[in-house]
Amino acid sequence: MQACAAGQRVDFRCGHNALALIVQTELKLDPHSGVTVVFRSKRGDRLKILVWDGTGLVLTYKVLEQGSFAWPKVQDGVMRLSRAQFEALFEGLDWRRVIAQRVLPPTAAG
């Protein structure tokens, strides 16, 4: 899973097609590649998540009942998140405290 967080806030009236256009033109990503793109609202308590599932665009909307999402520090308009970081962000946790362990594959079967 490849997850990206869009750097700028978006108009939350935007639907599938408008967000896909933002992904393509502003973020320079292919919205039909399977990448998961996360957008935030102005207040930071809402997310829209856009992903192509192989048959169509899926748009998920989440509102936190309390607080706001810890938003990534973005460079060049996009922040790449690991699966664990994305899941922490979606749960409303501080995803910056999640550090992915990098494990090298074994060189020989053992």
C-alpha positions in Angstrom: 0.0 0.0 0.0 1.3 3.4 -1.0 -0.3 6.2 1.0 0.3 9.9 0.4 -1.0 12.9 2.3 -1.8 16.0 0.3 -0.1 19.1 1.6 -2.7 21.7 1.0 -6.2 21.7 2.4 -8.9 21.1 -0.1 -12.5 22.3 -0.6 -14.5 19.5 1.0 -17.3 20.0 -1.4 -15.0 18.2 -4.0 -16.1 14.8 -5.0 -14.3 11.8 -6.7 -13.5 13.5 -10.0 -12.4 16.8 -8.6 -10.0 15.1 -6.1 -8.7 12.8 -8.8 -7.9 15.9 -10.9 -6.0 17.5 -8.0 -4.1 14.2 -7.5 -3.1 14.2 -11.2 -2.4 17.9 -11.8 -1.2 19.3 -8.5 0.4 16.2 -6.8 1.7 14.7 -10.1 0.4 11.3 -9.2 -1.7 8.8 -11.1 -5.1 8.6 -9.3 -5.7 5.3 -11.0 -2.5 3.6 -9.9 -3.8 2.3 -6.6 -2.1 5.0 -4.5 -4.1 6.1 -1.4 -4.3 9.9 -1.1 -5.4 11.6 2.1 -6.8 15.1 2.1 -7.6 17.2 5.1 -10.2 19.8 5.9 -9.4 23.4 6.9 -10.3 22.6 10.6 -8.2 19.5 10.5 -10.9 17.3 12.0 -12.0 15.7 8.7 -10.3 13.5 6.1 -11.2 12.5 2.6 -9.4 9.4 1.3 -9.3 8.7 -2.4 -8.1 5.3 -3.8 -8.6 3.4 -7.1 -9.5 -0.2 -6.2 -9.2 -1.6 -9.8 -12.8 -1.1 -10.7 -13.5 2.5 -9.7 -12.6 5.4 -7.4 -13.4 4.9 -3.8 -13.9 8.0 -1.6 -13.9 7.6 2.2 -14.9 10.5 4.5 -14.0 10.6 8.2 -14.9 13.1 10.9 -13.3 13.0 14.4 -15.8 13.6 17.1 -13.1 15.3 19.3 -9.7 16.9 18.4 -8.0 17.0 15.1 -5.8 14.8 13.0 -2.0 15.1 13.5 -1.1 16.3 10.0 2.2 15.5 8.3 4.8 18.1 7.6 4.7 18.2 3.8 7.4 18.8 1.3 6.7 19.3 -2.4 3.0 19.0 -1.8 3.0 15.3 -0.8 4.0 13.3 2.3 4.4 9.5 1.9 3.2 7.4 4.8 3.8 3.8 5.6 0.8 1.6 6.1 1.3 1.8 9.9 1.5 5.6 9.8 -1.6 5.8 7.6 -3.5 3.5 10.0 -2.5 5.6 13.0 -3.5 8.8 11.2 -6.9 7.3 10.3 -7.4 6.3 13.9 -6.8 9.9 15.0 -3.4 9.0 16.7 -0.2 10.9 16.3 1.2 9.0 13.4 4.6 10.7 13.8 5.3 8.4 16.8 5.0 5.3 14.6 8.3 4.2 13.2 8.4 1.5 10.7 11.0 -1.2 11.3 13.1 -1.9 8.2 13.9 -5.6 7.9 16.3 -6.9 5.3 15.2 -10.1 3.6 17.4 -13.1 4.3 20.1 -13.9 1.8 19.5 -17.6 1.9 16.7 -19.9 3.0 17.4 -21.3 6.4 
